[in-house]
Amino acid sequence: MNYIVDHIPRTTPHNRRPGVPMKPEFITIHSTGNPSSTARNERGWLTNPGNTRTASWHIVVDEKEAIEAIPLNEVAWHAGDGNGQGNRASIGIEICESGNRAKTLENAVKLTAKLLKERGWGVDRLRRHYDWSGKICPRILQPNNWAGWEQFKRDVQKELSGGGSVAQDKNQPSTWAQEAWEWAKKEGLLDGTRPKDNLTREEFAVVLQKVVGRK
């Protein structure tokens, strides 16, 4: 994954980069809420004249790259808690919702683990936007009562422990597939085992039979 440092100017309108020094204590995870926006799109929006919001963030990540828009030792306005610890003491990471979701989440996991490791931190330092202000964010990790969030933290812990990403864990569905996997189990379309194995033609035939309601 390519990591790009492209800081917005301190003169950016609406106080998006206040230049206030910060000693981070947490990492806060968000998702962009925009299913068609890339990391470069999000970086461009921060300095777009049509953007009148004060909101900002430190790093955005997609399937190809991560872009640092505000230095990690400066305050950004991303947590929705005013002068609370979310804004004043956490690094904000935005995860894009576009493109290859699995690859984007893999990149987000690796990026988060790298930041934690550099600081000697563990996953106990991770927070959701939701934790600071109650906003349903990161929404891509929210389905099934935040099961995706718990999986994300496990993935980060794997990376910290040198075990690689969740793609190597055959006993758990990937974070991006968690909602669909739980639905398929609930509907009786799948038996809930072997989430990462290939589907055989005979298994596919059984699924088709269940979908169309034939006996």
PyMOL commands that set and color helices and strands:
alter all, ss='L'
color gray80, all
select helices_A, chain A and resi 13-15+39-46+85-88+101-119+123-125+129-133+139-141+143-160+166-168+175-186+201-212
alter helices_A, ss='H'
color red, helices_A
select strands_A, chain A and resi 2-5+26-31+59-61+65-68+90-95+126-128
alter strands_A, ss='S'
color yellow, strands_A
deselect
rebuild
show_as cartoon
